[in-house]
């Protein structure tokens, strides 16, 4: 699996690290990828997206499912709290 954002295409960049003594070594900079659930074409899919796309709103998160809260409120309390 590529280390690449599925929305903007941001990927790994290569370059060189230079120390104070001018020792040169190669290194890579990787995008800050997050695996999130997103609404894509009306369906919920898990995608790998960079943090910038999440912050800027390029990805639409799925709505919170409300039936879980309704089921929890309909249940009677099973135990009593001890003091």
PDB file with one MODEL, atoms N, CA, C and O in Angstrom:
MODEL        1
ATOM      1  N   UNK A   1       0.848  -1.174   0.000  1.00  0.00           N
ATOM      2  CA  UNK A   1       0.000   0.000   0.000  1.00  0.00           C
ATOM      3  C   UNK A   1       0.896   1.240   0.000  1.00  0.00           C
ATOM      4  O   UNK A   1       1.809   1.364   0.816  1.00  0.00           O
ATOM      5  N   UNK A   2       0.615   2.149  -0.928  1.00  0.00           N
ATOM      6  CA  UNK A   2       1.437   3.337  -1.065  1.00  0.00           C
ATOM      7  C   UNK A   2       1.179   4.320   0.070  1.00  0.00           C
ATOM      8  O   UNK A   2       0.056   4.441   0.559  1.00  0.00           O
ATOM      9  N   UNK A   3       2.217   5.007   0.477  1.00  0.00           N
ATOM     10  CA  UNK A   3       2.075   6.046   1.502  1.00  0.00           C
ATOM     11  C   UNK A   3       1.683   7.329   0.793  1.00  0.00           C
ATOM     12  O   UNK A   3       2.491   8.240   0.606  1.00  0.00           O
ATOM     13  N   UNK A   4       0.384   7.372   0.394  1.00  0.00           N
ATOM     14  CA  UNK A   4      -0.098   8.476  -0.405  1.00  0.00           C
ATOM     15  C   UNK A   4      -1.535   8.792  -0.024  1.00  0.00           C
ATOM     16  O   UNK A   4      -2.335   7.890   0.226  1.00  0.00           O
ATOM     17  N   UNK A   5      -1.858  10.091   0.018  1.00  0.00           N
ATOM     18  CA  UNK A   5      -3.210  10.540   0.326  1.00  0.00           C
ATOM     19  C   UNK A   5      -4.119  10.209  -0.855  1.00  0.00           C
ATOM     20  O   UNK A   5      -3.767  10.464  -2.007  1.00  0.00           O
ATOM     21  N   UNK A   6      -5.295   9.637  -0.563  1.00  0.00           N
ATOM     22  CA  UNK A   6      -6.215   9.258  -1.631  1.00  0.00           C
ATOM     23  C   UNK A   6      -7.015  10.435  -2.170  1.00  0.00           C
ATOM     24  O   UNK A   6      -7.685  10.300  -3.193  1.00  0.00           O
ATOM     25  N   UNK A   7      -6.961  11.588  -1.505  1.00  0.00           N
ATOM     26  CA  UNK A   7      -7.701  12.767  -1.960  1.00  0.00           C
ATOM     27  C   UNK A   7      -6.808  13.696  -2.783  1.00  0.00           C
ATOM     28  O   UNK A   7      -7.116  13.992  -3.938  1.00  0.00           O
ATOM     29  N   UNK A   8      -5.710  14.155  -2.196  1.00  0.00           N
ATOM     30  CA  UNK A   8      -4.867  15.144  -2.881  1.00  0.00           C
ATOM     31  C   UNK A   8      -3.647  14.527  -3.560  1.00  0.00           C
ATOM     32  O   UNK A   8      -3.010  15.184  -4.383  1.00  0.00           O
ATOM     33  N   UNK A   9      -3.309  13.287  -3.236  1.00  0.00           N
ATOM     34  CA  UNK A   9      -2.175  12.634  -3.877  1.00  0.00           C
ATOM     35  C   UNK A   9      -0.835  12.937  -3.238  1.00  0.00           C
ATOM     36  O   UNK A   9       0.206  12.567  -3.780  1.00  0.00           O
ATOM     37  N   UNK A  10      -0.844  13.608  -2.090  1.00  0.00           N
ATOM     38  CA  UNK A  10       0.417  13.910  -1.411  1.00  0.00           C
ATOM     39  C   UNK A  10       1.104  12.605  -1.039  1.00  0.00           C
ATOM     40  O   UNK A  10       0.472  11.706  -0.485  1.00  0.00           O
ATOM     41  N   UNK A  11       2.394  12.495  -1.340  1.00  0.00           N
ATOM     42  CA  UNK A  11       3.114  11.253  -1.088  1.00  0.00           C
ATOM     43  C   UNK A  11       4.469  11.488  -0.462  1.00  0.00           C
ATOM     44  O   UNK A  11       4.791  12.594  -0.026  1.00  0.00           O
ATOM     45  N   UNK A  12       5.253  10.435  -0.426  1.00  0.00           N
ATOM     46  CA  UNK A  12       6.581  10.484   0.171  1.00  0.00           C
ATOM     47  C   UNK A  12       7.525  11.321  -0.691  1.00  0.00           C
ATOM     48  O   UNK A  12       7.529  11.209  -1.917  1.00  0.00           O
ATOM     49  N   UNK A  13       8.324  12.163  -0.030  1.00  0.00           N
ATOM     50  CA  UNK A  13       9.297  13.016  -0.707  1.00  0.00           C
ATOM     51  C   UNK A  13      10.675  12.616  -0.207  1.00  0.00           C
ATOM     52  O   UNK A  13      10.866  12.405   0.990  1.00  0.00           O
ATOM     53  N   UNK A  14      11.633  12.512  -1.116  1.00  0.00           N
ATOM     54  CA  UNK A  14      12.993  12.161  -0.723  1.00  0.00           C
ATOM     55  C   UNK A  14      13.880  13.391  -0.802  1.00  0.00           C
ATOM     56  O   UNK A  14      13.626  14.319  -1.570  1.00  0.00           O
ATOM     57  N   UNK A  15      14.922  13.374   0.008  1.00  0.00           N
ATOM     58  CA  UNK A  15      15.864  14.481   0.024  1.00  0.00           C
ATOM     59  C   UNK A  15      17.095  14.084   0.797  1.00  0.00           C
ATOM     60  O   UNK A  15      17.352  12.898   1.004  1.00  0.00           O
ATOM     61  N   UNK A  16      17.860  15.070   1.227  1.00  0.00           N
ATOM     62  CA  UNK A  16      19.088  14.792   1.967  1.00  0.00           C
ATOM     63  C   UNK A  16      19.094  15.548   3.279  1.00  0.00           C
ATOM     64  O   UNK A  16      18.683  16.706   3.349  1.00  0.00           O
ATOM     65  N   UNK A  17      19.569  14.870   4.324  1.00  0.00           N
ATOM     66  CA  UNK A  17      19.756  15.490   5.632  1.00  0.00           C
ATOM     67  C   UNK A  17      21.216  15.921   5.708  1.00  0.00           C
ATOM     68  O   UNK A  17      22.118  15.133   5.424  1.00  0.00           O
ATOM     69  N   UNK A  18      21.444  17.179   6.094  1.00  0.00           N
ATOM     70  CA  UNK A  18      22.803  17.707   6.165  1.00  0.00           C
ATOM     71  C   UNK A  18      23.086  18.109   7.604  1.00  0.00           C
ATOM     72  O   UNK A  18      22.392  18.960   8.161  1.00  0.00           O
ATOM     73  N   UNK A  19      24.102  17.501   8.208  1.00  0.00           N
ATOM     74  CA  UNK A  19      24.448  17.810   9.587  1.00  0.00           C
ATOM     75  C   UNK A  19      25.294  19.084   9.652  1.00  0.00           C
ATOM     76  O   UNK A  19      25.662  19.655   8.625  1.00  0.00           O
ATOM     77  N   UNK A  20      25.592  19.512  10.873  1.00  0.00           N
ATOM     78  CA  UNK A  20      26.425  20.701  11.059  1.00  0.00           C
ATOM     79  C   UNK A  20      27.816  20.496  10.463  1.00  0.00           C
ATOM     80  O   UNK A  20      28.421  21.435   9.947  1.00  0.00           O
ATOM     81  N   UNK A  21      28.317  19.265  10.536  1.00  0.00           N
ATOM     82  CA  UNK A  21      29.631  18.941   9.962  1.00  0.00           C
ATOM     83  C   UNK A  21      29.536  18.667   8.461  1.00  0.00           C
ATOM     84  O   UNK A  21      30.515  18.268   7.832  1.00  0.00           O
ATOM     85  N   UNK A  22      28.364  18.883   7.904  1.00  0.00           N
ATOM     86  CA  UNK A  22      28.077  18.693   6.484  1.00  0.00           C
ATOM     87  C   UNK A  22      28.171  17.229   6.057  1.00  0.00           C
ATOM     88  O   UNK A  22      28.522  16.929   4.916  1.00  0.00           O
ATOM     89  N   UNK A  23      27.854  16.326   6.979  1.00  0.00           N
ATOM     90  CA  UNK A  23      27.694  14.921   6.607  1.00  0.00           C
ATOM     91  C   UNK A  23      26.324  14.791   5.944  1.00  0.00           C
ATOM     92  O   UNK A  23      25.310  15.177   6.527  1.00  0.00           O
ATOM     93  N   UNK A  24      26.295  14.254   4.738  1.00  0.00           N
ATOM     94  CA  UNK A  24      25.065  14.191   3.966  1.00  0.00           C
ATOM     95  C   UNK A  24      24.545  12.760   3.934  1.00  0.00           C
ATOM     96  O   UNK A  24      25.263  11.842   3.536  1.00  0.00           O
ATOM     97  N   UNK A  25      23.292  12.570   4.354  1.00  0.00           N
ATOM     98  CA  UNK A  25      22.643  11.270   4.269  1.00  0.00           C
ATOM     99  C   UNK A  25      21.256  11.465   3.667  1.00  0.00           C
ATOM    100  O   UNK A  25      20.646  12.523   3.820  1.00  0.00           O
ATOM    101  N   UNK A  26      20.772  10.446   2.991  1.00  0.00           N
ATOM    102  CA  UNK A  26      19.451  10.566   2.373  1.00  0.00           C
ATOM    103  C   UNK A  26      18.378  10.235   3.396  1.00  0.00           C
ATOM    104  O   UNK A  26      18.592   9.446   4.317  1.00  0.00           O
ATOM    105  N   UNK A  27      17.215  10.857   3.214  1.00  0.00           N
ATOM    106  CA  UNK A  27      16.098  10.614   4.112  1.00  0.00           C
ATOM    107  C   UNK A  27      14.802  10.825   3.356  1.00  0.00           C
ATOM    108  O   UNK A  27      14.807  11.302   2.221  1.00  0.00           O
ATOM    109  N   UNK A  28      13.672  10.463   3.997  1.00  0.00           N
ATOM    110  CA  UNK A  28      12.363  10.640   3.385  1.00  0.00           C
ATOM    111  C   UNK A  28      11.446  11.403   4.329  1.00  0.00           C
ATOM    112  O   UNK A  28      11.553  11.286   5.550  1.00  0.00           O
ATOM    113  N   UNK A  29      10.546  12.183   3.751  1.00  0.00           N
ATOM    114  CA  UNK A  29       9.495  12.855   4.498  1.00  0.00           C
ATOM    115  C   UNK A  29       8.188  12.212   4.067  1.00  0.00           C
ATOM    116  O   UNK A  29       7.875  12.161   2.877  1.00  0.00           O
ATOM    117  N   UNK A  30       7.424  11.720   5.037  1.00  0.00           N
ATOM    118  CA  UNK A  30       6.182  11.034   4.724  1.00  0.00           C
ATOM    119  C   UNK A  30       4.985  11.882   5.152  1.00  0.00           C
ATOM    120  O   UNK A  30       5.065  12.598   6.150  1.00  0.00           O
ATOM    121  N   UNK A  31       3.881  11.812   4.413  1.00  0.00           N
ATOM    122  CA  UNK A  31       2.694  12.596   4.779  1.00  0.00           C
ATOM    123  C   UNK A  31       2.054  12.055   6.050  1.00  0.00           C
ATOM    124  O   UNK A  31       2.210  10.881   6.389  1.00  0.00           O
ATOM    125  N   UNK A  32       1.337  12.922   6.743  1.00  0.00           N
ATOM    126  CA  UNK A  32       0.654  12.558   7.981  1.00  0.00           C
ATOM    127  C   UNK A  32      -0.682  11.906   7.618  1.00  0.00           C
ATOM    128  O   UNK A  32      -1.720  12.568   7.616  1.00  0.00           O
ATOM    129  N   UNK A  33      -0.652  10.603   7.311  1.00  0.00           N
ATOM    130  CA  UNK A  33      -1.844   9.900   6.850  1.00  0.00           C
ATOM    131  C   UNK A  33      -2.662   9.375   8.007  1.00  0.00           C
ATOM    132  O   UNK A  33      -2.120   8.899   9.005  1.00  0.00           O
ATOM    133  N   UNK A  34      -3.982   9.467   7.863  1.00  0.00           N
ATOM    134  CA  UNK A  34      -4.928   8.933   8.844  1.00  0.00           C
ATOM    135  C   UNK A  34      -5.911   8.050   8.094  1.00  0.00           C
ATOM    136  O   UNK A  34      -6.374   8.410   7.012  1.00  0.00           O
ATOM    137  N   UNK A  35      -6.227   6.905   8.662  1.00  0.00           N
ATOM    138  CA  UNK A  35      -7.219   6.018   8.084  1.00  0.00           C
ATOM    139  C   UNK A  35      -8.561   6.350   8.713  1.00  0.00           C
ATOM    140  O   UNK A  35      -8.773   6.115   9.903  1.00  0.00           O
ATOM    141  N   UNK A  36      -9.474   6.901   7.905  1.00  0.00           N
ATOM    142  CA  UNK A  36     -10.770   7.348   8.435  1.00  0.00           C
ATOM    143  C   UNK A  36     -11.889   6.793   7.565  1.00  0.00           C
ATOM    144  O   UNK A  36     -11.667   6.366   6.432  1.00  0.00           O
ATOM    145  N   UNK A  37     -13.103   6.811   8.123  1.00  0.00           N
ATOM    146  CA  UNK A  37     -14.294   6.483   7.343  1.00  0.00           C
ATOM    147  C   UNK A  37     -14.809   7.778   6.728  1.00  0.00           C
ATOM    148  O   UNK A  37     -14.938   8.791   7.416  1.00  0.00           O
ATOM    149  N   UNK A  38     -15.104   7.743   5.425  1.00  0.00           N
ATOM    150  CA  UNK A  38     -15.563   8.934   4.728  1.00  0.00           C
ATOM    151  C   UNK A  38     -16.707   8.573   3.795  1.00  0.00           C
ATOM    152  O   UNK A  38     -16.819   7.435   3.338  1.00  0.00           O
ATOM    153  N   UNK A  39     -17.561   9.564   3.517  1.00  0.00           N
ATOM    154  CA  UNK A  39     -18.639   9.392   2.550  1.00  0.00           C
ATOM    155  C   UNK A  39     -18.081   9.630   1.156  1.00  0.00           C
ATOM    156  O   UNK A  39     -17.649  10.735   0.827  1.00  0.00           O
ATOM    157  N   UNK A  40     -18.095   8.579   0.337  1.00  0.00           N
ATOM    158  CA  UNK A  40     -17.600   8.693  -1.025  1.00  0.00           C
ATOM    159  C   UNK A  40     -18.669   8.105  -1.946  1.00  0.00           C
ATOM    160  O   UNK A  40     -18.979   6.916  -1.868  1.00  0.00           O
ATOM    161  N   UNK A  41     -19.222   8.933  -2.805  1.00  0.00           N
ATOM    162  CA  UNK A  41     -20.281   8.539  -3.743  1.00  0.00           C
ATOM    163  C   UNK A  41     -21.477   7.937  -3.019  1.00  0.00           C
ATOM    164  O   UNK A  41     -22.089   6.986  -3.506  1.00  0.00           O
ATOM    165  N   UNK A  42     -21.812   8.491  -1.852  1.00  0.00           N
ATOM    166  CA  UNK A  42     -22.982   8.047  -1.113  1.00  0.00           C
ATOM    167  C   UNK A  42     -22.792   6.826  -0.238  1.00  0.00           C
ATOM    168  O   UNK A  42     -23.727   6.420   0.452  1.00  0.00           O
ATOM    169  N   UNK A  43     -21.603   6.224  -0.244  1.00  0.00           N
ATOM    170  CA  UNK A  43     -21.334   5.058   0.599  1.00  0.00           C
ATOM    171  C   UNK A  43     -20.187   5.368   1.544  1.00  0.00           C
ATOM    172  O   UNK A  43     -19.338   6.210   1.250  1.00  0.00           O
ATOM    173  N   UNK A  44     -20.166   4.692   2.669  1.00  0.00           N
ATOM    174  CA  UNK A  44     -19.111   4.885   3.653  1.00  0.00           C
ATOM    175  C   UNK A  44     -17.959   3.948   3.318  1.00  0.00           C
ATOM    176  O   UNK A  44     -18.135   2.733   3.235  1.00  0.00           O
ATOM    177  N   UNK A  45     -16.780   4.526   3.128  1.00  0.00           N
ATOM    178  CA  UNK A  45     -15.586   3.743   2.824  1.00  0.00           C
ATOM    179  C   UNK A  45     -14.449   4.184   3.729  1.00  0.00           C
ATOM    180  O   UNK A  45     -14.406   5.330   4.176  1.00  0.00           O
ATOM    181  N   UNK A  46     -13.524   3.261   3.997  1.00  0.00           N
ATOM    182  CA  UNK A  46     -12.340   3.585   4.770  1.00  0.00           C
ATOM    183  C   UNK A  46     -11.243   4.020   3.802  1.00  0.00           C
ATOM    184  O   UNK A  46     -10.878   3.279   2.889  1.00  0.00           O
ATOM    185  N   UNK A  47     -10.720   5.236   4.012  1.00  0.00           N
ATOM    186  CA  UNK A  47      -9.703   5.792   3.124  1.00  0.00           C
ATOM    187  C   UNK A  47      -8.521   6.295   3.940  1.00  0.00           C
ATOM    188  O   UNK A  47      -8.657   6.625   5.118  1.00  0.00           O
ATOM    189  N   UNK A  48      -7.363   6.347   3.297  1.00  0.00           N
ATOM    190  CA  UNK A  48      -6.166   6.911   3.927  1.00  0.00           C
ATOM    191  C   UNK A  48      -6.006   8.332   3.409  1.00  0.00           C
ATOM    192  O   UNK A  48      -5.760   8.551   2.223  1.00  0.00           O
ATOM    193  N   UNK A  49      -6.151   9.299   4.321  1.00  0.00           N
ATOM    194  CA  UNK A  49      -6.184  10.706   3.953  1.00  0.00           C
ATOM    195  C   UNK A  49      -5.182  11.459   4.813  1.00  0.00           C
ATOM    196  O   UNK A  49      -4.997  11.127   5.984  1.00  0.00           O
ATOM    197  N   UNK A  50      -4.528  12.479   4.239  1.00  0.00           N
ATOM    198  CA  UNK A  50      -3.588  13.287   5.010  1.00  0.00           C
ATOM    199  C   UNK A  50      -4.356  14.220   5.948  1.00  0.00           C
ATOM    200  O   UNK A  50      -5.528  14.519   5.717  1.00  0.00           O
ATOM    201  N   UNK A  51      -3.695  14.668   6.988  1.00  0.00           N
ATOM    202  CA  UNK A  51      -4.322  15.513   8.005  1.00  0.00           C
ATOM    203  C   UNK A  51      -4.776  16.841   7.428  1.00  0.00           C
ATOM    204  O   UNK A  51      -5.767  17.399   7.899  1.00  0.00           O
ATOM    205  N   UNK A  52      -4.097  17.359   6.442  1.00  0.00           N
ATOM    206  CA  UNK A  52      -4.482  18.642   5.847  1.00  0.00           C
ATOM    207  C   UNK A  52      -5.831  18.530   5.133  1.00  0.00           C
ATOM    208  O   UNK A  52      -6.645  19.450   5.208  1.00  0.00           O
ATOM    209  N   UNK A  53      -6.073  17.419   4.445  1.00  0.00           N
ATOM    210  CA  UNK A  53      -7.364  17.234   3.767  1.00  0.00           C
ATOM    211  C   UNK A  53      -8.495  17.102   4.778  1.00  0.00           C
ATOM    212  O   UNK A  53      -9.608  17.561   4.521  1.00  0.00           O
ATOM    213  N   UNK A  54      -8.228  16.486   5.914  1.00  0.00           N
ATOM    214  CA  UNK A  54      -9.244  16.357   6.964  1.00  0.00           C
ATOM    215  C   UNK A  54      -9.559  17.736   7.537  1.00  0.00           C
ATOM    216  O   UNK A  54     -10.727  18.087   7.700  1.00  0.00           O
ATOM    217  N   UNK A  55      -8.521  18.521   7.842  1.00  0.00           N
ATOM    218  CA  UNK A  55      -8.712  19.845   8.432  1.00  0.00           C
ATOM    219  C   UNK A  55      -9.404  20.806   7.478  1.00  0.00           C
ATOM    220  O   UNK A  55     -10.244  21.601   7.901  1.00  0.00           O
ATOM    221  N   UNK A  56      -9.061  20.742   6.186  1.00  0.00           N
ATOM    222  CA  UNK A  56      -9.602  21.698   5.227  1.00  0.00           C
ATOM    223  C   UNK A  56     -11.013  21.340   4.770  1.00  0.00           C
ATOM    224  O   UNK A  56     -11.652  22.128   4.073  1.00  0.00           O
ATOM    225  N   UNK A  57     -11.508  20.164   5.153  1.00  0.00           N
ATOM    226  CA  UNK A  57     -12.873  19.789   4.808  1.00  0.00           C
ATOM    227  C   UNK A  57     -13.027  19.154   3.450  1.00  0.00           C
ATOM    228  O   UNK A  57     -14.139  19.101   2.925  1.00  0.00           O
ATOM    229  N   UNK A  58     -11.950  18.670   2.862  1.00  0.00           N
ATOM    230  CA  UNK A  58     -12.035  17.999   1.564  1.00  0.00           C
ATOM    231  C   UNK A  58     -12.659  16.610   1.693  1.00  0.00           C
ATOM    232  O   UNK A  58     -13.067  16.012   0.698  1.00  0.00           O
ATOM    233  N   UNK A  59     -12.730  16.101   2.926  1.00  0.00           N
ATOM    234  CA  UNK A  59     -13.292  14.778   3.179  1.00  0.00           C
ATOM    235  C   UNK A  59     -14.552  14.961   4.005  1.00  0.00           C
ATOM    236  O   UNK A  59     -14.547  15.672   5.010  1.00  0.00           O
ATOM    237  N   UNK A  60     -15.634  14.316   3.579  1.00  0.00           N
ATOM    238  CA  UNK A  60     -16.884  14.393   4.335  1.00  0.00           C
ATOM    239  C   UNK A  60     -17.012  13.143   5.191  1.00  0.00           C
ATOM    240  O   UNK A  60     -17.073  12.025   4.679  1.00  0.00           O
ATOM    241  N   UNK A  61     -17.051  13.348   6.507  1.00  0.00           N
ATOM    242  CA  UNK A  61     -17.197  12.232   7.434  1.00  0.00           C
ATOM    243  C   UNK A  61     -18.639  11.732   7.415  1.00  0.00           C
ATOM    244  O   UNK A  61     -19.552  12.515   7.154  1.00  0.00           O
ATOM    245  N   UNK A  62     -18.865  10.448   7.685  1.00  0.00           N
ATOM    246  CA  UNK A  62     -20.246   9.958   7.700  1.00  0.00           C
ATOM    247  C   UNK A  62     -20.999  10.503   8.902  1.00  0.00           C
ATOM    248  O   UNK A  62     -20.386  10.831   9.918  1.00  0.00           O
ATOM    249  N   UNK A  63     -22.331  10.605   8.800  1.00  0.00           N
ATOM    250  CA  UNK A  63     -23.112  11.119   9.925  1.00  0.00           C
ATOM    251  C   UNK A  63     -23.088  10.146  11.090  1.00  0.00           C
ATOM    252  O   UNK A  63     -22.916   8.941  10.903  1.00  0.00           O
ATOM    253  N   UNK A  64     -23.261  10.676  12.290  1.00  0.00           N
ATOM    254  CA  UNK A  64     -23.284   9.850  13.490  1.00  0.00           C
ATOM    255  C   UNK A  64     -24.598   9.083  13.512  1.00  0.00           C
ATOM    256  O   UNK A  64     -25.667   9.655  13.301  1.00  0.00           O
ATOM    257  N   UNK A  65     -24.507   7.800  13.768  1.00  0.00           N
ATOM    258  CA  UNK A  65     -25.717   6.976  13.800  1.00  0.00           C
ATOM    259  C   UNK A  65     -26.434   7.222  15.115  1.00  0.00           C
ATOM    260  O   UNK A  65     -25.859   7.041  16.188  1.00  0.00           O
ATOM    261  N   UNK A  66     -27.698   7.637  15.028  1.00  0.00           N
ATOM    262  CA  UNK A  66     -28.429   8.034  16.228  1.00  0.00           C
ATOM    263  C   UNK A  66     -29.203   6.890  16.864  1.00  0.00           C
ATOM    264  O   UNK A  66     -29.637   7.022  18.008  1.00  0.00           O
ATOM    265  N   UNK A  67     -29.393   5.775  16.170  1.00  0.00           N
ATOM    266  CA  UNK A  67     -30.204   4.712  16.763  1.00  0.00           C
ATOM    267  C   UNK A  67     -29.511   4.065  17.947  1.00  0.00           C
ATOM    268  O   UNK A  67     -30.185   3.486  18.799  1.00  0.00           O
ATOM    269  N   UNK A  68     -28.194   4.139  18.033  1.00  0.00           N
ATOM    270  CA  UNK A  68     -27.478   3.587  19.179  1.00  0.00           C
ATOM    271  C   UNK A  68     -27.850   4.337  20.441  1.00  0.00           C
ATOM    272  O   UNK A  68     -28.041   3.726  21.492  1.00  0.00           O
ATOM    273  N   UNK A  69     -27.959   5.672  20.351  1.00  0.00           N
ATOM    274  CA  UNK A  69     -28.325   6.469  21.515  1.00  0.00           C
ATOM    275  C   UNK A  69     -29.778   6.212  21.904  1.00  0.00           C
ATOM    276  O   UNK A  69     -30.103   6.217  23.091  1.00  0.00           O
ATOM    277  N   UNK A  70     -30.655   5.989  20.932  1.00  0.00           N
ATOM    278  CA  UNK A  70     -32.056   5.716  21.230  1.00  0.00           C
ATOM    279  C   UNK A  70     -32.221   4.383  21.932  1.00  0.00           C
ATOM    280  O   UNK A  70     -33.002   4.281  22.877  1.00  0.00           O
ATOM    281  N   UNK A  71     -31.502   3.356  21.493  1.00  0.00           N
ATOM    282  CA  UNK A  71     -31.592   2.034  22.115  1.00  0.00           C
ATOM    283  C   UNK A  71     -31.094   2.100  23.547  1.00  0.00           C
ATOM    284  O   UNK A  71     -31.674   1.471  24.432  1.00  0.00           O
ATOM    285  N   UNK A  72     -30.027   2.853  23.790  1.00  0.00           N
ATOM    286  CA  UNK A  72     -29.467   2.970  25.137  1.00  0.00           C
ATOM    287  C   UNK A  72     -30.444   3.680  26.074  1.00  0.00           C
ATOM    288  O   UNK A  72     -30.520   3.335  27.253  1.00  0.00           O
ATOM    289  N   UNK A  73     -31.191   4.665  25.571  1.00  0.00           N
ATOM    290  CA  UNK A  73     -32.120   5.387  26.431  1.00  0.00           C
ATOM    291  C   UNK A  73     -33.398   4.583  26.684  1.00  0.00           C
ATOM    292  O   UNK A  73     -34.060   4.801  27.698  1.00  0.00           O
ATOM    293  N   UNK A  74     -33.761   3.658  25.786  1.00  0.00           N
ATOM    294  CA  UNK A  74     -34.967   2.852  25.948  1.00  0.00           C
ATOM    295  C   UNK A  74     -34.787   1.726  26.961  1.00  0.00           C
ATOM    296  O   UNK A  74     -35.771   1.247  27.524  1.00  0.00           O
ATOM    297  N   UNK A  75     -33.553   1.295  27.204  1.00  0.00           N
ATOM    298  CA  UNK A  75     -33.302   0.198  28.142  1.00  0.00           C
ATOM    299  C   UNK A  75     -33.528   0.665  29.575  1.00  0.00           C
ATOM    300  O   UNK A  75     -33.114   1.769  29.930  1.00  0.00           O
ATOM    301  N   UNK A  76     -34.170  -0.144  30.400  1.00  0.00           N
ATOM    302  CA  UNK A  76     -34.277   0.219  31.819  1.00  0.00           C
ATOM    303  C   UNK A  76     -32.949  -0.057  32.522  1.00  0.00           C
ATOM    304  O   UNK A  76     -32.149  -0.877  32.071  1.00  0.00           O
ATOM    305  N   UNK A  77     -32.736   0.631  33.615  1.00  0.00           N
ATOM    306  CA  UNK A  77     -31.515   0.437  34.389  1.00  0.00           C
ATOM    307  C   UNK A  77     -31.542  -0.949  35.020  1.00  0.00           C
ATOM    308  O   UNK A  77     -32.537  -1.334  35.635  1.00  0.00           O
ATOM    309  N   UNK A  78     -30.443  -1.707  34.868  1.00  0.00           N
ATOM    310  CA  UNK A  78     -30.432  -3.088  35.373  1.00  0.00           C
ATOM    311  C   UNK A  78     -29.980  -3.166  36.817  1.00  0.00           C
ATOM    312  O   UNK A  78     -30.420  -4.063  37.537  1.00  0.00           O
ATOM    313  N   UNK A  79     -29.139  -2.283  37.261  1.00  0.00           N
ATOM    314  CA  UNK A  79     -28.633  -2.364  38.627  1.00  0.00           C
ATOM    315  C   UNK A  79     -28.827  -1.051  39.352  1.00  0.00           C
ATOM    316  O   UNK A  79     -29.092  -0.021  38.733  1.00  0.00           O
ATOM    317  N   UNK A  80     -28.697  -1.092  40.634  1.00  0.00           N
ATOM    318  CA  UNK A  80     -28.804   0.128  41.427  1.00  0.00           C
ATOM    319  C   UNK A  80     -27.422   0.520  41.888  1.00  0.00           C
ATOM    320  O   UNK A  80     -26.566  -0.332  42.129  1.00  0.00           O
ATOM    321  N   UNK A  81     -27.215   1.795  42.007  1.00  0.00           N
ATOM    322  CA  UNK A  81     -25.915   2.294  42.434  1.00  0.00           C
ATOM    323  C   UNK A  81     -25.780   2.165  43.957  1.00  0.00           C
ATOM    324  O   UNK A  81     -26.699   2.493  44.708  1.00  0.00           O
ATOM    325  N   UNK A  82     -24.629   1.686  44.383  1.00  0.00           N
ATOM    326  CA  UNK A  82     -24.368   1.575  45.819  1.00  0.00           C
ATOM    327  C   UNK A  82     -23.628   2.814  46.284  1.00  0.00           C
ATOM    328  O   UNK A  82     -22.773   3.352  45.580  1.00  0.00           O
ATOM    329  N   UNK A  83     -23.975   3.253  47.479  1.00  0.00           N
ATOM    330  CA  UNK A  83     -23.348   4.476  47.993  1.00  0.00           C
ATOM    331  C   UNK A  83     -22.264   4.136  48.964  1.00  0.00           C
ATOM    332  O   UNK A  83     -21.617   5.033  49.506  1.00  0.00           O
TER     333      UNK A  83
ENDMDL
END
